[in-house]
Amino acid sequence: MKRLNLILLRTYCTATRVNFSSEISRLSRIGQINEARKFFDSLRYKAIGSWNSIVSGYFANGLPKEARQLFDEMPERNIVSWNGLVSGYIKNRMIEEARNVFEIMPERNVVSWTAMVKGYVQEGMVVEAELLFWRMPERNEVSWTVMFGGLIDGGRIDDARKLYDMMPGKDVVASTNMIGGLCREGRVDEAREIFDEMRERNVITWTTMITGYGQNKRVDVARKLFEVMPEKTEVSWTSMLLGYTLSGRIEDAEELFEAMPVKPVIACNAMIVALGEVGEIVKARRVFDQMEDRDNATWRGMIKAYERKGFELEALELFAQMQRQGVRPSFPSLISILSVCATLASLQYGKQVHAHLVRCQFDGDVYVASVLMTMFVKCGELVKAKLVFDRFPSKDIIMWNAIISGYASHGLGEEALKVFHEMPLSGTMPNKVTFIAILTACSYAGKLEEGLEIFESMESKYCVTPTVEHYSCTVDMLGRAGQVDKAMELIESMTIKPDATVWGALLGACKTHSRLDLAEVAAKKLFEIEPENAGPYILLSSINASRSKWGDVAEVRRNMRTKNVSKFPGCSWIEVGKKVHMFTRGGIRNHPEQAMILMMLEKTDGLLREAGYSPDCSHVLHDVDEEEKVDSLSRHSERLAVAYGLLKLPEGVPIRVMKNLRVCGDCHAAIKLISKVTEREIILRDANRFHHFNNGECSCRDYCWVRTEIEKSCKLILFHKIYVKLKQLYVSVVLMGSEGPTGVTIHITGFKKFHGVAENPTEKMANNLKEYLAKNCASKDLILGSCTVLETAGQGALASLYQLLQSAVNTKESESLTGKTIWVHFGVNSGATKFAIEQQAVNEATFRCPDELGWKPQNLPIVPSDGPISTVRKTNLPVEEITKALEKKGFEVITSDDAGRFVCNYVYYHSLRFAEQNKTKSLFVHVPLFVAVDEETQMRFTVSLLEVLASICK
């Protein structure tokens, strides 16, 4: 009986000891190591298992010193204890301590050896692991797999393959690792052989093979394998998706993404990045907005997509949203936002990001310092950029280049040269980028002698072979200094083929110094090299316009249309109260403070006139009258931004304006004078450089606007109307904005965006028509009397219309012209694909106003006060005959009994009424917008229509 009791008692004690060890392990696993120690200390009898558990617990919680102390206190140890000590040191990345323990172990088993091999592999010490592996007295599957994995991670695929072939047993893990390693090296077919030979495959094996195909851009094979997978996980779907995105198969990626049963964060992030890279920003943002969970990579990817594709304002707004939601930005996100701040010159956000970098202790990094310097430079804070530069005793080449580029962009040639000569003394030799920066500085500051000396010494003194970029800078330098012929000589002497930047620099110099002969040579070269670039066309057009060669201007622009080359629209922006306000030429109609801006413009215009300002209309490149030119100049985007700065920023605060194109000469002169009459500092950054305006002076010292004496003395005589006598038809063309199928947009002489078109389509059509008629009108019976973009809504619209019509009548009489007069009104429709001619107009202003335009209804229809209200007026021109004549010319024309929409009705109704009173004729035609019908077809149709009218009314 006693023996039986002893056996029962022994069984009970054993079970308790196991529970004690489990409890210690549990507490250690959840991070409560102190509680585990208290529990361990409370044990009256501490079995070896409890000792092993508490030692392992200390190691698991990153306390190797305490673990070793307890190990040394152990009354007895077994091989598990020793293996635990080795493994513990390895977990804490203490490989030397682990090896020392391994060497003094009283006995070792395969676990001991494997643990040590694994430790070396984890530390990247594959050679040491391999030496130990081959010394092992015995090996199991784990040993082979660990060593094999180490060789793969070390990039030794051939050795890994040899070891794989030697393995006595190849489990799923080993085979999957081998497949992954071969795929990473591009050996996909070899990996597929192993895949096909496997008796067992798990979902990881399938996914690894699919990933391998995707990584090597064989996504079609990957998709076939994906379709036959016995089971798919989130990782499998994501791997297939990444294969598509990596191969640039975005449409396939989108289709797969929509089909995914679960969309994990990593898949969403991949879609955001992929869509962002191809410019599908709206789709990328849609994925972002639909995500329930986002990680830092999500925010970073969306911000980077915005930054990369020029959506700087959206990037800033997203950064602000990120902060509002308490998401701590990652380092790459901060760098992206700094780049955005530099592009937008958003100093307030830039300082905020700088503070983040300081708090995160990133500001000590030289790369961060370079990005910070660039941001401060582009925000016009050159002093702060220099402070960042001076903080670093040991500067890399990027920092030196950044500060020289900063001085260059601000026109500080002396300072740039000083830093350039300090570089070699500090032990940093200039590189190719340095020479681009210093040559640019010399060019902008007029340091011709110094610049040429540096250019000629590049190879002999600094062992840097000049590239095409250096030649471009030197050509620009010579051109700005007026030595255009020498610039051409340099191009002809180049040992490398000149590219677009070289010819572009020459063309820019030709514009500044009115060298049309060389301009045509440079432009021709540029058309060959970059046929899609609008810049050369614009410059050549500008040179021709400055000489009143309007026919040549029309020819250049027709070539642009033929080749589908479009000009990038100019815009300026200013930051006020952490918000960036953007302006386009004439574009303030949608600004909430439009009235105040206009008042400020009128005020500054008055001050400028009092100060003797005279607009330089040679910077207007359209053949319009002087009054229109002056008005156009005063509404340039930089002038609007400056006016807003004067309105919103307190005295003493510099007005910082950024412009995406080069500032025009007239605006440069005007802003100089504004800085004097308002006693404000104005900092303008254009596409080339900074201009610091203060007290009527600019930091560039007007070097950008040097002109020849001949050009200065020339007086440009511009003709905005040309009348040819003895013609039989006088046509007054009125163009007015109309609506598309989705809403009404009324256009006046301005540049409001219209259904994705960057400039006023009605005005664009007017300009195109004038240019096209000058070259392509075959009829001798046709006179273009006027081509006016008319405001057709708001107060005074009716009076403006009647004034225009009356003016046409008076002009005809004063010019003693014979024949018929027709008013042809063009409405531009965004959704149409056919040309439409209106037969009649119905006065429906009363009930159309509220439902279609959102305006308040009137008590009476809008009609003149000198006659009764009529509900219908018809054209007195033979619409059917006109339509048939145009159809014979190959155009699709439809007729209508209603003038389209209220705006069209408004103009057409009253012009018909006026035509009746003055015994003349009026016709309304709808012309599809450029997105529906190409511009060339529009112009051919318009000229054909006018010729048909001339023939009919002859």
Secondary structure as the mmCIF struct_conf table of DSSP 4:
data_model
#
loop_
_struct_conf.conf_type_id
_struct_conf.id
_struct_conf.beg_label_comp_id
_struct_conf.beg_label_asym_id
_struct_conf.beg_label_seq_id
_struct_conf.end_label_comp_id
_struct_conf.end_label_asym_id
_struct_conf.end_label_seq_id
HELX_RH_AL_P HELX_RH_AL_P1 LYS A 2 ARG A 29
TURN_TY1_P TURN_TY1_P1 ILE A 30 GLY A 31
HELX_RH_AL_P HELX_RH_AL_P2 ILE A 33 SER A 42
BEND BEND1 ARG A 44 TYR A 45
HELX_RH_AL_P HELX_RH_AL_P3 ILE A 48 ALA A 60
TURN_TY1_P TURN_TY1_P2 ASN A 61 GLY A 62
HELX_RH_AL_P HELX_RH_AL_P4 PRO A 64 GLU A 73
BEND BEND2 PRO A 75 PRO A 75
HELX_RH_AL_P HELX_RH_AL_P5 ILE A 79 LYS A 91
TURN_TY1_P TURN_TY1_P3 ASN A 92 ARG A 93
HELX_RH_AL_P HELX_RH_AL_P6 ILE A 95 ILE A 104
BEND BEND3 PRO A 106 PRO A 106
HELX_RH_AL_P HELX_RH_AL_P7 VAL A 110 GLN A 122
TURN_TY1_P TURN_TY1_P4 GLU A 123 GLY A 124
HELX_RH_AL_P HELX_RH_AL_P8 VAL A 126 ARG A 135
BEND BEND4 PRO A 137 PRO A 137
HELX_RH_AL_P HELX_RH_AL_P9 GLU A 141 ASP A 153
TURN_TY1_P TURN_TY1_P5 GLY A 154 GLY A 155
HELX_RH_AL_P HELX_RH_AL_P10 ILE A 157 MET A 166
BEND BEND5 PRO A 168 GLY A 169
HELX_RH_AL_P HELX_RH_AL_P11 VAL A 172 ARG A 184
TURN_TY1_P TURN_TY1_P6 GLU A 185 GLY A 186
HELX_RH_AL_P HELX_RH_AL_P12 VAL A 188 GLU A 197
BEND BEND6 ARG A 199 ARG A 199
HELX_RH_AL_P HELX_RH_AL_P13 VAL A 203 GLN A 215
TURN_TY1_P TURN_TY1_P7 ASN A 216 LYS A 217
HELX_RH_AL_P HELX_RH_AL_P14 VAL A 219 GLU A 227
TURN_TY1_P TURN_TY1_P8 VAL A 228 VAL A 228
BEND BEND7 PRO A 230 PRO A 230
HELX_RH_AL_P HELX_RH_AL_P15 GLU A 234 LEU A 246
TURN_TY1_P TURN_TY1_P9 SER A 247 GLY A 248
HELX_RH_AL_P HELX_RH_AL_P16 ILE A 250 ALA A 259
BEND BEND8 PRO A 261 VAL A 262
HELX_RH_AL_P HELX_RH_AL_P17 VAL A 265 GLU A 277
TURN_TY1_P TURN_TY1_P10 VAL A 278 GLY A 279
HELX_RH_AL_P HELX_RH_AL_P18 ILE A 281 GLN A 290
BEND BEND9 GLU A 292 ASP A 293
HELX_RH_AL_P HELX_RH_AL_P19 ASN A 296 ARG A 308
TURN_TY1_P TURN_TY1_P11 LYS A 309 GLY A 310
HELX_RH_AL_P HELX_RH_AL_P20 GLU A 312 ARG A 324
TURN_TY1_P TURN_TY1_P12 GLN A 325 GLY A 326
HELX_LH_PP_P HELX_LH_PP_P1 VAL A 327 SER A 330
HELX_RH_AL_P HELX_RH_AL_P21 PHE A 331 LEU A 344
TURN_TY1_P TURN_TY1_P13 ALA A 345 ALA A 345
HELX_RH_AL_P HELX_RH_AL_P22 LEU A 347 ARG A 359
TURN_TY1_P TURN_TY1_P14 CYS A 360 GLN A 361
TURN_TY1_P TURN_TY1_P15 ASP A 363 GLY A 364
BEND BEND10 ASP A 365 ASP A 365
HELX_RH_AL_P HELX_RH_AL_P23 VAL A 366 LYS A 378
TURN_TY1_P TURN_TY1_P16 CYS A 379 GLY A 380
HELX_RH_AL_P HELX_RH_AL_P24 LEU A 382 ARG A 391
BEND BEND11 PRO A 393 SER A 394
HELX_RH_AL_P HELX_RH_AL_P25 ILE A 397 SER A 409
TURN_TY1_P TURN_TY1_P17 HIS A 410 GLY A 411
HELX_RH_AL_P HELX_RH_AL_P26 GLY A 413 LEU A 425
TURN_TY1_P TURN_TY1_P18 SER A 426 GLY A 427
HELX_RH_AL_P HELX_RH_AL_P27 LYS A 432 ALA A 445
TURN_TY1_P TURN_TY1_P19 GLY A 446 GLY A 446
HELX_RH_AL_P HELX_RH_AL_P28 LEU A 448 TYR A 462
HELX_RH_AL_P HELX_RH_AL_P29 VAL A 468 ARG A 480
TURN_TY1_P TURN_TY1_P20 ALA A 481 GLY A 482
HELX_RH_AL_P HELX_RH_AL_P30 VAL A 484 GLU A 492
TURN_TY1_P TURN_TY1_P21 SER A 493 SER A 493
BEND BEND12 THR A 495 ILE A 496
HELX_RH_AL_P HELX_RH_AL_P31 ALA A 500 THR A 512
TURN_TY1_P TURN_TY1_P22 HIS A 513 SER A 514
HELX_RH_AL_P HELX_RH_AL_P32 LEU A 516 ILE A 529
TURN_TY1_P TURN_TY1_P23 PRO A 531 GLU A 532
HELX_RH_AL_P HELX_RH_AL_P33 ALA A 534 SER A 546
TURN_TY1_P TURN_TY1_P24 ARG A 547 SER A 548
HELX_RH_AL_P HELX_RH_AL_P34 TRP A 550 THR A 562
TURN_TY1_P TURN_TY1_P25 LYS A 563 ASN A 564
HELX_LH_PP_P HELX_LH_PP_P2 LYS A 567 GLY A 570
STRN STRN1 CYS A 571 VAL A 576
TURN_TY1_P TURN_TY1_P26 GLY A 577 LYS A 578
STRN STRN2 LYS A 579 THR A 584
TURN_TY1_P TURN_TY1_P27 ARG A 585 GLY A 586
STRN STRN3 GLY A 587 GLY A 587
TURN_TY1_P TURN_TY1_P28 ARG A 589 ASN A 590
TURN_TY1_P TURN_TY1_P29 PRO A 592 GLU A 593
HELX_RH_AL_P HELX_RH_AL_P35 GLN A 594 GLU A 610
TURN_TY1_P TURN_TY1_P30 ALA A 611 GLY A 612
HELX_RH_3T_P HELX_RH_3T_P1 CYS A 617 HIS A 619
BEND BEND13 HIS A 622 HIS A 622
HELX_RH_AL_P HELX_RH_AL_P36 GLU A 626 SER A 634
TURN_TY1_P TURN_TY1_P31 ARG A 635 ARG A 635
HELX_RH_AL_P HELX_RH_AL_P37 SER A 637 LYS A 648
BEND BEND14 LEU A 649 LEU A 649
HELX_LH_PP_P HELX_LH_PP_P3 PRO A 650 PRO A 650
TURN_TY1_P TURN_TY1_P32 GLU A 651 GLY A 652
BEND BEND15 VAL A 653 VAL A 653
STRN STRN4 ILE A 655 LYS A 659
BEND BEND16 ASN A 660 LEU A 661
HELX_LH_PP_P HELX_LH_PP_P4 ARG A 662 CYS A 664
HELX_RH_AL_P HELX_RH_AL_P38 GLY A 665 VAL A 677
TURN_TY1_P TURN_TY1_P33 THR A 678 GLU A 679
STRN STRN5 ILE A 682 ARG A 685
BEND BEND17 ALA A 687 ASN A 688
STRN STRN6 PHE A 690 ASN A 694
TURN_TY1_P TURN_TY1_P34 ASN A 695 GLY A 696
STRN STRN7 GLU A 697 CYS A 698
TURN_TY1_P TURN_TY1_P35 SER A 699 ASP A 702
HELX_RH_3T_P HELX_RH_3T_P2 TYR A 703 TRP A 705
HELX_RH_AL_P HELX_RH_AL_P39 GLU A 709 SER A 713
BEND BEND18 HIS A 720 HIS A 720
TURN_TY1_P TURN_TY1_P36 LYS A 725 LEU A 726
BEND BEND19 GLN A 728 GLN A 728
STRN STRN8 LEU A 729 GLY A 737
BEND BEND20 PRO A 741 THR A 742
BEND BEND21 THR A 749 GLY A 750
STRN STRN9 PHE A 754 PHE A 754
TURN_TY1_P TURN_TY1_P37 HIS A 755 GLY A 756
STRN STRN10 VAL A 757 VAL A 757
BEND BEND22 ALA A 758 GLU A 759
HELX_RH_AL_P HELX_RH_AL_P40 PRO A 761 ASN A 776
TURN_TY1_P TURN_TY1_P38 LYS A 780 ASP A 781
STRN STRN11 LEU A 782 VAL A 789
BEND BEND23 ALA A 793 GLY A 794
TURN_TY1_P TURN_TY1_P39 GLN A 795 GLY A 796
HELX_RH_AL_P HELX_RH_AL_P41 ALA A 797 SER A 814
TURN_TY1_P TURN_TY1_P40 GLU A 815 SER A 816
BEND BEND24 GLY A 819 GLY A 819
STRN STRN12 LYS A 820 ASN A 829
BEND BEND25 SER A 830 GLY A 831
BEND BEND26 THR A 833 LYS A 834
STRN STRN13 PHE A 835 GLU A 838
STRN STRN14 GLN A 840 VAL A 842
HELX_RH_AL_P HELX_RH_AL_P42 ALA A 845 ARG A 848
HELX_RH_PI_P HELX_RH_PI_P1 CYS A 849 LEU A 853
HELX_LH_PP_P HELX_LH_PP_P5 TRP A 855 GLN A 858
BEND BEND27 ASN A 859 LEU A 860
BEND BEND28 ILE A 862 ILE A 862
TURN_TY1_P TURN_TY1_P41 SER A 865 ASP A 866
BEND BEND29 GLY A 867 GLY A 867
BEND BEND30 THR A 871 THR A 871
STRN STRN15 VAL A 872 LYS A 874
BEND BEND31 ASN A 876 LEU A 877
HELX_RH_AL_P HELX_RH_AL_P43 VAL A 879 LYS A 888
TURN_TY1_P TURN_TY1_P42 LYS A 889 GLY A 890
STRN STRN16 VAL A 893 SER A 896
BEND BEND32 ASP A 897 ASP A 898
BEND BEND33 GLY A 900 ARG A 901
HELX_RH_AL_P HELX_RH_AL_P44 PHE A 902 GLN A 917
TURN_TY1_P TURN_TY1_P43 ASN A 918 LYS A 919
STRN STRN17 LYS A 921 PRO A 928
TURN_TY1_P TURN_TY1_P44 PHE A 930 ALA A 932
BEND BEND34 VAL A 933 VAL A 933
HELX_RH_AL_P HELX_RH_AL_P45 GLU A 935 ILE A 952
TURN_TY1_P TURN_TY1_P45 CYS A 953 CYS A 953
#
